[in-house]
């Protein structure tokens, strides 16, 4: 089968992009011919599975990207897919391909929309908010025209996929895998990657040799939006009296401005490659996600896959991903209490934890 994956970007350091790259690899392994179409690519990662890479030009005005792409596709279809060499199946990851769904359908291809949801507007300013609002409108206009919709979690299916499909396209939930870093999608040495600011794993080993409890803030550092990253600093302020010497690891550039009182306890690791990052997670005593919305939360799943305790707020898709309800927190106070408990040797007993990880 000829399968085309469509998404704005295929950049392996971002969650949805990484899912699509893994999907492309898996489809190739099953014997399908896989192509990709988008605006930006990490070529070295994409070319491991895609036999053709189609670059879509971008308009001068970013908000016009979706309609521009649909028009470009219609005009250029004969040159892109001459004769009978057209895709049998198109997997659409979202922007700027919503308006292209009816184009693909009109050309005889089945279209599966891979739905990882639209993030909340909270914290964003214009023009980001206007683009997010546009995404909501485009979903309602075009998702009913898809052949099928696959939601990344039940939370996304209920809150976005099913309402936007309007009963015209079937919706199914398939959770993401947690073991993807073992396949080295982002290995060291890829030219486009950002080199770690410090030898991350060795730095964590030093903390462990000093007997310092290590807390890993899961996911990229993104303050001022639903990711809520800056609140991890307040979490550390509350933890330190009960767990003196504790250190917080964050995935941010080393020039990040950190309050002076917390500078001895907060370490920006830069952006380690997959192998280095896995070792950091294995060595950490606790992972925390302070995000206020997630359509799945890959870092939470990754941390648990390595058998490490991880806390997240009891919201969005987290109840579907967490190994056990104990690790879900109603609010910041409960997260502080549970984090302190884990770092001082408490938490669920070994039998409960082992069974929870087995089920996960």
C-alpha positions in Angstrom: 0.0 0.0 0.0 1.2 3.6 -0.7 0.8 5.6 2.5 1.3 9.4 2.8 1.8 11.0 6.2 0.9 14.7 6.2 1.9 17.2 9.0 3.4 20.7 9.3 6.7 19.4 10.5 8.5 16.1 11.2 11.0 17.2 13.9 11.9 14.3 16.1 12.3 16.3 19.4 8.5 17.1 19.5 5.9 14.6 20.8 3.4 14.4 17.9 6.2 14.6 15.3 7.9 11.7 17.0 4.7 9.7 17.0 4.4 10.2 13.3 8.0 9.3 12.6 7.6 6.1 14.6 4.4 5.4 12.7 6.2 5.8 9.4 8.9 3.5 10.5 6.5 0.9 11.6 4.5 1.0 8.4 7.6 0.6 6.4 8.6 -2.4 8.5 5.2 -3.9 7.6 6.1 -3.7 3.9 4.2 -0.5 2.9 5.6 2.3 0.7 5.7 5.4 3.0 5.8 9.0 1.8 5.7 12.2 3.9 4.5 15.7 3.0 5.0 18.8 5.1 6.8 22.2 5.5 9.8 21.2 7.7 11.7 18.0 8.2 14.6 16.6 10.1 15.8 14.8 6.9 18.1 12.4 8.6 15.2 11.0 10.7 12.6 11.1 8.0 14.7 9.5 5.3 15.1 6.3 7.4 11.5 5.3 6.3 10.2 7.7 3.6 10.9 6.9 0.0 9.6 10.3 -1.1 9.5 13.6 0.8 7.2 16.3 -0.5 7.9 19.8 0.7 4.9 22.1 0.7 5.7 25.8 0.3 4.4 28.3 2.8 2.4 31.4 2.1 3.5 34.9 3.2 0.7 34.9 5.9 1.0 32.0 8.3 -2.7 31.9 9.2 -3.5 31.2 5.5 -1.4 28.1 5.4 -4.3 25.6 5.5 -6.2 27.0 2.6 -3.0 27.7 0.7 -1.9 24.0 1.1 -5.3 22.7 -0.1 -5.1 24.9 -3.2 -1.5 24.0 -3.8 -2.3 20.3 -3.6 -5.1 20.5 -6.1 -3.0 22.5 -8.6 0.1 20.3 -8.3 -1.6 16.9 -7.9 -0.7 15.6 -11.5 3.0 16.5 -11.0 3.2 15.1 -7.5 1.4 11.8 -8.3 1.6 11.2 -12.0 -0.6 8.4 -13.5 -1.7 5.8 -11.0 1.1 6.6 -8.6 -1.2 8.2 -6.0 -1.5 7.4 -2.3 -4.0 4.7 -1.3 -4.1 6.0 2.3 -3.4 9.4 3.7 -2.6 9.9 7.4 -3.2 13.5 8.4 -1.6 14.8 11.6 -3.3 18.3 11.5 -2.3 21.8 10.4 -2.0 22.8 7.6 -3.8 19.8 6.1 -7.4 20.1 7.3 -8.6 21.7 4.1 -6.7 19.0 2.2 -8.9 16.2 3.6 -11.6 16.7 0.9 -8.9 17.0 -1.8 -7.4 13.7 -0.9 -10.9 12.1 -0.7 -11.8 13.5 -4.0 -8.7 11.9 -5.6 -9.7 8.5 -4.3 -7.6 8.1 -1.2 -8.9 7.1 2.2 -8.0 9.7 4.9 -7.3 8.9 8.5 -7.1 11.9 10.8 -4.7 11.3 13.7 -6.1 13.4 16.5 -3.9 14.6 19.3 -6.1 17.6 20.0 -5.8 21.4 20.1 -4.1 22.8 23.1 -5.9 25.4 25.4 -5.6 29.1 24.7 -4.6 29.9 28.3 -1.4 32.0 28.5 -0.9 32.5 24.7 -1.1 35.9 23.1 -2.0 36.9 19.6 -1.4 35.7 16.9 -1.1 32.2 18.5 -4.6 32.5 20.0 -6.1 33.4 16.6 -4.4 30.3 15.0 -5.7 28.0 17.7 -9.2 29.4 17.2 -8.8 28.8 13.5 -7.8 25.2 14.2 -11.1 24.7 16.1 -13.0 26.0 13.1 -11.1 24.0 10.6 -11.7 20.8 12.6 -15.5 21.3 12.6 -15.4 22.0 8.8 -13.3 19.1 7.7 -13.1 16.3 10.2 -16.6 15.0 9.2 -15.1 14.4 5.8 -12.4 12.0 7.0 -12.7 8.3 6.5 -11.7 7.6 10.1 -10.4 9.4 13.1 -7.9 8.0 15.6 -7.7 9.8 18.9 -4.6 9.7 20.9 -6.6 9.2 24.1 -10.1 8.7 25.3 -9.9 12.3 26.7 -9.2 13.6 23.2 -11.9 11.4 21.7 -14.6 12.6 24.0 -13.6 16.3 24.3 -12.7 17.0 20.7 -12.8 14.1 18.1 -16.4 13.0 18.6 -17.9 16.5 18.8 -16.0 17.7 15.7 -16.8 14.5 13.7 -20.5 15.3 14.2 -21.4 11.6 13.8 -20.1 11.5 10.2 -16.7 9.9 10.7 -16.0 6.9 13.0 -13.7 7.6 16.0 -11.4 5.1 17.7 -8.9 5.6 20.5 -5.4 4.2 20.3 -3.0 5.2 23.1 0.7 6.0 22.1 3.5 3.6 22.9 5.9 4.3 25.7 9.0 2.4 24.5 9.9 4.5 21.5 13.1 6.0 22.8 14.6 2.5 22.7 14.6 2.7 18.9 16.9 5.8 19.0 14.8 8.1 16.8 17.0 10.9 18.1 20.5 9.5 18.3 23.6 11.5 19.2 25.3 13.1 16.3 22.3 14.0 14.1 23.4 17.4 12.7 20.1 19.2 13.5 20.1 18.2 17.1 21.1 20.5 19.9 24.1 19.2 21.8 23.6 18.8 25.6 24.8 21.8 27.5 26.4 19.5 30.0 27.1 15.7 30.2 23.6 15.1 31.6 23.8 11.5 32.9 27.2 12.0 34.5 25.9 15.1 36.2 23.0 13.1 37.7 25.4 10.4 38.8 27.4 13.0 40.7 24.2 14.1 42.5 23.4 10.5 43.4 27.0 9.9 44.7 26.4 13.0 46.9 23.2 11.5 48.3 21.0 14.2 46.8 17.4 13.3 45.8 16.9 13.9 42.1 13.6 15.2 40.7 13.2 15.2 36.9 10.7 17.8 35.4 9.2 15.8 32.5 8.8 17.5 29.1 10.3 20.6 27.6 10.5 23.8 29.6 7.6 25.9 28.4 6.5 28.6 30.8 3.5 30.9 30.3 1.1 28.4 28.8 -0.8 25.2 29.7 2.6 23.4 30.2 2.8 25.4 33.5 6.6 24.8 33.6 7.5 27.7 35.9 5.4 26.1 38.7 8.1 23.4 39.0 10.2 26.0 40.7 7.5 26.6 43.4 7.3 22.8 43.8 11.0 22.7 44.6 10.6 25.5 47.1 8.0 23.5 49.0 10.0 20.2 48.8 13.4 21.4 49.9 12.5 21.9 53.7 11.6 18.2 53.9 14.1 16.9 51.3 17.2 19.1 51.8 19.7 18.8 49.0 17.1 17.8 46.4 17.8 18.9 42.9 15.4 19.6 40.0 16.5 18.7 36.5 14.8 20.6 33.7 15.0 20.4 29.9 16.0 24.0 29.1 19.0 25.9 27.9 21.7 26.6 30.5 21.1 30.4 30.3 17.6 30.1 31.8 17.1 32.7 34.5 16.6 30.9 37.8 15.8 32.7 41.1 19.0 33.1 43.2 17.7 31.1 46.1 17.0 28.1 43.9 20.1 28.2 41.7 21.9 25.5 43.8 18.9 23.2 43.4 17.8 23.6 39.7 19.9 22.3 36.8 19.0 23.0 33.2 20.3 20.0 31.2 19.9 21.4 27.7 18.4 18.8 25.3 20.1 15.4 25.6 19.8 12.7 22.9 17.5 9.7 23.6 20.1 7.5 25.1 21.3 10.2 27.5 17.8 11.2 28.4 16.8 7.7 29.2 19.7 7.3 31.5 18.8 10.6 33.2 15.3 9.3 33.8 16.5 5.9 35.1 18.8 7.7 37.6 16.1 10.1 38.8 14.2 9.4 42.1 11.0 11.0 40.9 9.5 12.5 37.7 6.9 15.3 37.9 4.6 16.7 35.2 3.1 20.1 36.2 1.2 20.4 32.9 -2.5 21.6 33.2 -3.6 19.8 29.9 -2.2 16.9 28.0 -3.8 14.9 25.2 -1.6 12.0 26.2 1.7 13.0 27.9 4.5 11.0 26.4 7.1 12.0 29.0 4.9 10.6 31.7 4.6 7.3 29.8 8.3 7.2 29.1 9.2 7.7 32.8 6.9 4.9 33.9 8.2 2.6 31.1 11.6 2.8 32.8 10.0 1.9 36.1 10.4 5.2 37.8 7.7 6.9 40.0 6.1 9.9 38.3 3.5 12.4 39.5 1.0 14.3 37.4 -2.2 16.3 38.0 -5.5 14.4 37.8 -6.8 15.9 34.6 -7.0 15.5 30.8 -5.5 12.2 29.6 -3.4 11.6 32.7 -5.8 9.1 34.3 -5.4 6.9 31.2 -1.6 7.1 31.3 -0.7 7.0 35.0 0.3 3.5 36.3 -1.9 3.9 39.4 -4.4 6.5 40.7 -2.1 7.2 43.7 0.3 9.1 41.4 -2.4 11.5 40.3 -2.6 14.7 42.2 -5.8 16.8 42.7 -3.8 20.0 43.3 -0.4 21.5 44.0 -0.6 20.8 47.7 -1.1 17.1 47.1 1.7 16.9 44.6 4.0 18.5 47.1 3.0 16.0 49.8 3.4 13.0 47.5 6.7 14.2 46.1 8.1 14.7 49.6 6.8 11.3 50.6 8.5 9.5 47.7 11.8 11.4 48.1 11.9 10.4 51.8 11.3 6.7 51.2 7.5 6.5 51.2 4.8 6.1 48.6 3.0 2.9 47.5 4.6 -0.3 48.8 6.7 -2.5 46.5 3.9 -5.1 45.7 1.4 -2.4 44.7 4.0 -0.6 42.6 5.2 -3.8 40.9 1.6 -4.8 40.0 0.8 -1.3 38.7 3.9 -1.3 36.5 3.1 -4.8 35.2 -0.4 -3.7 34.1 1.0 -0.5 32.6 
